[in-house]
Amino acid sequence: MTPDQAELRRLFTSASLGHTAYRAWALQARHERRFNVARLFEALGAAKLARAESVFRQLGEATSTAHSVERALAGMEPEAIATGPITGTNPLARDMLLRAQTAIKENRDLRADEMGDIYVCSTCGMLREGQLVGACPNCGTVPEAHRSFRAIDAMGTLGPHALMSSLEHTEEGLRKLLDGVDEELLACRLKEGDPSIKELVGHLVDIDAVFRERAWLLLETDRPELPPAHPPKLDAAASYRSQPTEAILAAFHATRRQTLNLLRGLTSAAWHRPGHHELYGEVNLLHQGNWVVAHERSHLVDLAQLRHDLLVHQEECKAPPDLDEVVVTDMNEGE
């Protein structure tokens, strides 16, 4: 191995590890509802991934599909190489991370005025913040080939059709998860401090009402200021634990029907009506729709996992076996 090849392999290892670290941190930030911090981690991870892929090609490891299959079958075994720091390795990244650190110390997410839109060159991984003007100053890649991590897209980029489809099918997923499970198990907390299934479903009832209020403000008010406070947290749903399951599902059915009636038949212009949010700057109904859908899908996964874990760890409870079909499925982005 030549010195140049050794350096390329060091860069590849460093960038690959950095990408893995940033991706894991982004998932955790989303779990903690620090969506702008998650957006920062995702952008930094994308920059590392672009650099790793560029170096991988320079090493001659992506010449043809036939060669790739041969290399995959052979089992790539890179040598262990000391990489040095794998994150926070350029001034802009460190500056944005320091801003995030300040926000976290204050127990909050980054605000819209503290971090602009982020763009990552898909060729070399160069980061740029704010308005994207001109080609990449490092490698000349055109703006159209940059990946964007915009505040308005922080929740996702599903279009109206996909959003409505998800909102319409949430209740069906909830009923499948709860069907046949006895009341005692549904109210059971697997660990102290963790929510029960009933509390998770009740939390979705509360969140739907918050989303509908924001949707109404966006539709009926000219550029409204959306409430900056976080929506109700899980611990606010403790009262649902003592309620009958059917009553909780009926409450979800009622609130979701109202929400769907408000949204059904909206024009594209209506979905794009702007408002302002302290954390995310200018947002529209699509942004808020992506927020509630992402939130629901996350908790549907939590519900499926909790159901499974309860059945495994509490065998004395009479309950049906695991579901034969997947309740939460992936959705395509776009209209």
ZIFEN-V117409 format. One record per residue. N is the residue number from 1. RES is the residue in three letters. SS is DSSP state (helix for helix, strand for strand, loop for the rest). OMEGA is omega in radians with two decimals (none if undefined). NEAR is the number of other C-alpha atoms within 10 Angstrom. Layout:
n & res & ss & omega & near
N & RES & SS & OMEGA & NEAR
N & RES & SS & OMEGA & NEAR
This chain:
n & res & ss & omega & near
1 & MET & loop & 3.14 & 7
2 & THR & loop & 3.08 & 7
3 & PRO & helix & 3.13 & 8
4 & ASP & helix & 3.12 & 10
5 & GLN & helix & 3.12 & 13
6 & ALA & helix & 3.12 & 14
7 & GLU & helix & 3.10 & 15
8 & LEU & helix & 3.13 & 18
9 & ARG & helix & 3.07 & 23
10 & ARG & helix & 3.12 & 20
11 & LEU & helix & 3.13 & 23
12 & PHE & helix & 3.14 & 24
13 & THR & helix & -3.12 & 22
14 & SER & helix & -3.10 & 21
15 & ALA & helix & 3.14 & 26
16 & SER & helix & 3.11 & 19
17 & LEU & helix & 3.11 & 20
18 & GLY & helix & 3.11 & 23
19 & HIS & helix & 3.14 & 26
20 & THR & helix & -3.13 & 16
21 & ALA & helix & -3.12 & 17
22 & TYR & helix & -3.14 & 23
23 & ARG & helix & 3.12 & 19
24 & ALA & helix & 3.13 & 14
25 & TRP & helix & 3.11 & 18
26 & ALA & helix & 3.12 & 24
27 & LEU & helix & 3.12 & 17
28 & GLN & helix & 3.12 & 15
29 & ALA & helix & 3.09 & 19
30 & ARG & helix & 3.11 & 19
31 & HIS & helix & 3.13 & 13
32 & GLU & loop & 3.12 & 12
33 & ARG & loop & 3.00 & 15
34 & ARG & loop & -2.92 & 21
35 & PHE & helix & 3.09 & 24
36 & ASN & helix & 3.03 & 29
37 & VAL & helix & 3.09 & 29
38 & ALA & helix & 3.11 & 26
39 & ARG & helix & 3.09 & 25
40 & LEU & helix & 3.13 & 28
41 & PHE & helix & -3.13 & 26
42 & GLU & helix & 3.11 & 22
43 & ALA & helix & 3.12 & 28
44 & LEU & helix & 3.07 & 29
45 & GLY & helix & 3.12 & 27
46 & ALA & helix & 3.09 & 28
47 & ALA & helix & 3.10 & 25
48 & LYS & helix & -3.13 & 29
49 & LEU & helix & 3.12 & 23
50 & ALA & helix & 3.13 & 21
51 & ARG & helix & 3.13 & 24
52 & ALA & helix & 3.14 & 25
53 & GLU & helix & 3.12 & 20
54 & SER & helix & 3.13 & 19
55 & VAL & helix & 3.13 & 22
56 & PHE & helix & 3.11 & 17
57 & ARG & helix & 3.11 & 12
58 & GLN & helix & 3.10 & 15
59 & LEU & loop & 3.13 & 16
60 & GLY & loop & -3.08 & 10
61 & GLU & loop & 3.14 & 13
62 & ALA & loop & -3.06 & 15
63 & THR & loop & 3.14 & 11
64 & SER & loop & 3.13 & 10
65 & THR & helix & 3.12 & 9
66 & ALA & helix & 3.11 & 10
67 & HIS & helix & -3.12 & 13
68 & SER & helix & 3.13 & 13
69 & VAL & helix & 3.12 & 11
70 & GLU & helix & -3.13 & 12
71 & ARG & helix & 3.13 & 13
72 & ALA & helix & 3.14 & 10
73 & LEU & helix & -3.12 & 9
74 & ALA & helix & -3.13 & 9
75 & GLY & loop & 3.13 & 9
76 & MET & loop & -3.13 & 9
77 & GLU & loop & -3.12 & 6
78 & PRO & loop & 3.11 & 9
79 & GLU & loop & 3.07 & 10
80 & ALA & loop & -3.07 & 9
81 & ILE & loop & 3.05 & 14
82 & ALA & loop & -3.01 & 10
83 & THR & loop & -2.96 & 15
84 & GLY & loop & -3.12 & 10
85 & PRO & loop & -3.13 & 11
86 & ILE & loop & 3.10 & 18
87 & THR & loop & 3.14 & 18
88 & GLY & loop & -2.96 & 15
89 & THR & loop & 3.03 & 11
90 & ASN & loop & -3.00 & 10
91 & PRO & helix & -3.11 & 9
92 & LEU & helix & 3.12 & 14
93 & ALA & helix & -3.13 & 18
94 & ARG & helix & 3.13 & 13
95 & ASP & helix & -3.14 & 12
96 & MET & helix & 3.11 & 20
97 & LEU & helix & 3.08 & 17
98 & LEU & helix & 3.05 & 13
99 & ARG & helix & 3.11 & 15
100 & ALA & helix & -3.14 & 24
101 & GLN & helix & 3.12 & 16
102 & THR & helix & 3.14 & 13
103 & ALA & helix & -3.12 & 17
104 & ILE & helix & 3.10 & 14
105 & LYS & helix & 3.12 & 9
106 & GLU & loop & 3.08 & 10
107 & ASN & loop & 3.14 & 10
108 & ARG & loop & 3.05 & 16
109 & ASP & loop & 2.99 & 23
110 & LEU & loop & 3.08 & 26
111 & ARG & loop & -3.12 & 20
112 & ALA & loop & -3.11 & 18
113 & ASP & loop & -3.13 & 10
114 & GLU & loop & 3.12 & 13
115 & MET & loop & -3.12 & 20
116 & GLY & loop & 3.04 & 20
117 & ASP & loop & -3.11 & 21
118 & ILE & strand & 3.12 & 22
119 & TYR & strand & -3.11 & 25
120 & VAL & strand & 3.08 & 26
121 & CYS & strand & -3.09 & 27
122 & SER & loop & -3.13 & 24
123 & THR & loop & -3.06 & 20
124 & CYS & loop & 3.10 & 22
125 & GLY & loop & -3.14 & 26
126 & MET & loop & 3.13 & 22
127 & LEU & strand & 2.96 & 20
128 & ARG & strand & -3.13 & 21
129 & GLU & strand & 3.13 & 17
130 & GLY & loop & -3.13 & 11
131 & GLN & loop & -3.13 & 10
132 & LEU & loop & -3.11 & 16
133 & VAL & loop & 3.04 & 9
134 & GLY & loop & -3.13 & 11
135 & ALA & loop & 3.12 & 15
136 & CYS & loop & -3.12 & 22
137 & PRO & loop & -3.12 & 11
138 & ASN & loop & -3.05 & 11
139 & CYS & loop & 3.08 & 12
140 & GLY & loop & 3.12 & 12
141 & THR & loop & -3.05 & 16
142 & VAL & loop & -3.12 & 15
143 & PRO & helix & -3.10 & 17
144 & GLU & helix & -3.12 & 12
145 & ALA & helix & 3.09 & 14
146 & HIS & strand & 3.01 & 22
147 & ARG & strand & -3.11 & 17
148 & SER & strand & 3.06 & 21
149 & PHE & strand & -3.04 & 22
150 & ARG & loop & 3.14 & 20
151 & ALA & helix & -3.09 & 24
152 & ILE & helix & 3.12 & 20
153 & ASP & helix & -3.01 & 18
154 & ALA & loop & -3.11 & 21
155 & MET & loop & -3.07 & 23
156 & GLY & loop & -3.07 & 18
157 & THR & loop & 3.06 & 19
158 & LEU & strand & 3.09 & 23
159 & GLY & loop & -3.07 & 18
160 & PRO & helix & -3.09 & 24
161 & HIS & helix & -3.13 & 12
162 & ALA & helix & 3.12 & 19
163 & LEU & helix & -3.13 & 21
164 & MET & helix & 3.13 & 16
165 & SER & helix & 3.13 & 11
166 & SER & helix & -3.13 & 22
167 & LEU & helix & -3.13 & 19
168 & GLU & helix & -3.03 & 15
169 & HIS & helix & -3.12 & 12
170 & THR & helix & -3.11 & 20
171 & GLU & helix & 3.11 & 17
172 & GLU & helix & 3.11 & 11
173 & GLY & helix & 3.12 & 17
174 & LEU & helix & -3.10 & 18
175 & ARG & helix & 3.10 & 13
176 & LYS & helix & -3.12 & 15
177 & LEU & helix & -3.06 & 19
178 & LEU & helix & -3.04 & 21
179 & ASP & loop & 3.04 & 12
180 & GLY & loop & 3.12 & 12
181 & VAL & loop & -3.04 & 18
182 & ASP & loop & -3.04 & 14
183 & GLU & helix & -3.11 & 17
184 & GLU & helix & -3.14 & 11
185 & LEU & helix & -3.12 & 19
186 & LEU & helix & 3.12 & 20
187 & ALA & loop & -3.06 & 19
188 & CYS & loop & 3.02 & 19
189 & ARG & loop & -3.09 & 17
190 & LEU & loop & 3.08 & 17
191 & LYS & loop & 3.11 & 8
192 & GLU & loop & -3.12 & 8
193 & GLY & loop & 3.09 & 8
194 & ASP & loop & -3.12 & 13
195 & PRO & loop & 2.99 & 22
196 & SER & loop & 3.09 & 25
197 & ILE & helix & 3.14 & 28
198 & LYS & helix & -3.14 & 27
199 & GLU & helix & 3.11 & 26
200 & LEU & helix & 3.13 & 23
201 & VAL & helix & 3.09 & 28
202 & GLY & helix & 3.08 & 25
203 & HIS & helix & 3.11 & 25
204 & LEU & helix & 3.05 & 24
205 & VAL & helix & -3.12 & 21
206 & ASP & helix & -3.10 & 19
207 & ILE & helix & 3.14 & 20
208 & ASP & helix & 3.12 & 21
209 & ALA & helix & 3.10 & 17
210 & VAL & helix & 3.13 & 16
211 & PHE & helix & -3.12 & 18
212 & ARG & helix & 3.10 & 21
213 & GLU & helix & 3.13 & 15
214 & ARG & helix & 3.12 & 21
215 & ALA & helix & 3.14 & 23
216 & TRP & helix & 3.11 & 14
217 & LEU & helix & -3.12 & 17
218 & LEU & helix & -3.09 & 25
219 & LEU & helix & -3.00 & 22
220 & GLU & helix & -3.07 & 12
221 & THR & loop & 3.13 & 13
222 & ASP & loop & 3.13 & 11
223 & ARG & loop & -3.11 & 16
224 & PRO & loop & 3.00 & 17
225 & GLU & strand & -3.10 & 18
226 & LEU & loop & -3.13 & 17
227 & PRO & loop & -3.09 & 13
228 & PRO & loop & -3.08 & 11
229 & ALA & loop & 3.10 & 9
230 & HIS & loop & 3.03 & 9
231 & PRO & loop & 3.14 & 14
232 & PRO & loop & 3.12 & 13
233 & LYS & loop & -3.05 & 10
234 & LEU & helix & -3.08 & 17
235 & ASP & helix & 3.09 & 13
236 & ALA & helix & -3.10 & 12
237 & ALA & helix & -3.07 & 20
238 & ALA & helix & -3.09 & 16
239 & SER & helix & -3.13 & 11
240 & TYR & helix & -3.06 & 20
241 & ARG & helix & -3.11 & 23
242 & SER & helix & -3.12 & 12
243 & GLN & loop & 3.06 & 15
244 & PRO & loop & -3.10 & 14
245 & THR & helix & -3.10 & 23
246 & GLU & helix & 3.10 & 12
247 & ALA & helix & 3.12 & 12
248 & ILE & helix & 3.12 & 20
249 & LEU & helix & 3.10 & 19
250 & ALA & helix & 3.10 & 14
251 & ALA & helix & 3.09 & 16
252 & PHE & helix & 3.13 & 22
253 & HIS & helix & -3.09 & 16
254 & ALA & helix & -3.11 & 12
255 & THR & helix & -3.13 & 18
256 & ARG & helix & 3.08 & 21
257 & ARG & helix & 3.12 & 14
258 & GLN & helix & -3.14 & 13
259 & THR & helix & -3.13 & 20
260 & LEU & helix & 3.11 & 14
261 & ASN & helix & 3.11 & 10
262 & LEU & helix & -3.01 & 14
263 & LEU & helix & -3.01 & 20
264 & ARG & loop & 3.08 & 11
265 & GLY & loop & 3.13 & 10
266 & LEU & loop & 3.08 & 12
267 & THR & loop & 3.07 & 10
268 & SER & helix & 3.13 & 12
269 & ALA & helix & 3.14 & 9
270 & ALA & helix & 3.13 & 16
271 & TRP & helix & -3.10 & 20
272 & HIS & loop & 3.10 & 16
273 & ARG & loop & -3.02 & 20
274 & PRO & strand & 2.97 & 22
275 & GLY & strand & -3.13 & 20
276 & HIS & strand & 3.10 & 18
277 & HIS & strand & -3.07 & 18
278 & GLU & loop & -3.08 & 16
279 & LEU & loop & -2.96 & 21
280 & TYR & loop & 3.11 & 24
281 & GLY & strand & 3.13 & 17
282 & GLU & strand & 3.13 & 19
283 & VAL & strand & 3.07 & 23
284 & ASN & strand & -3.10 & 22
285 & LEU & helix & 3.08 & 24
286 & LEU & helix & 3.12 & 24
287 & HIS & helix & -3.12 & 23
288 & GLN & helix & 3.06 & 20
289 & GLY & helix & 3.08 & 28
290 & ASN & helix & 3.11 & 23
291 & TRP & helix & -3.06 & 19
292 & VAL & helix & 3.13 & 21
293 & VAL & helix & 3.11 & 21
294 & ALA & helix & 3.13 & 18
295 & HIS & helix & -3.12 & 17
296 & GLU & helix & -3.12 & 21
297 & ARG & helix & 3.10 & 18
298 & SER & helix & -3.11 & 14
299 & HIS & helix & 3.03 & 18
300 & LEU & helix & 3.05 & 21
301 & VAL & helix & 3.10 & 14
302 & ASP & helix & -3.13 & 14
303 & LEU & helix & 3.14 & 21
304 & ALA & helix & 3.14 & 21
305 & GLN & helix & -3.14 & 12
306 & LEU & helix & 3.09 & 19
307 & ARG & helix & 3.14 & 23
308 & HIS & helix & -3.08 & 15
309 & ASP & helix & 3.12 & 13
310 & LEU & helix & 3.13 & 19
311 & LEU & helix & -3.14 & 19
312 & VAL & helix & -3.00 & 13
313 & HIS & helix & -3.14 & 10
314 & GLN & loop & -3.06 & 13
315 & GLU & loop & -3.12 & 9
316 & GLU & loop & 3.12 & 8
317 & CYS & loop & 3.10 & 14
318 & LYS & loop & -3.10 & 13
319 & ALA & loop & -3.13 & 16
320 & PRO & loop & 3.10 & 12
321 & PRO & loop & 3.10 & 12
322 & ASP & loop & -3.14 & 13
323 & LEU & loop & 3.14 & 12
324 & ASP & loop & -3.12 & 6
325 & GLU & loop & 3.12 & 7
326 & VAL & loop & -3.12 & 9
327 & VAL & loop & -3.11 & 16
328 & VAL & loop & -3.14 & 17
329 & THR & loop & 3.12 & 8
330 & ASP & loop & 3.11 & 6
331 & MET & loop & 3.08 & 11
332 & ASN & loop & 3.11 & 9
333 & GLU & loop & 3.10 & 13
334 & GLY & strand & -3.06 & 12
335 & GLU & loop & none & 11
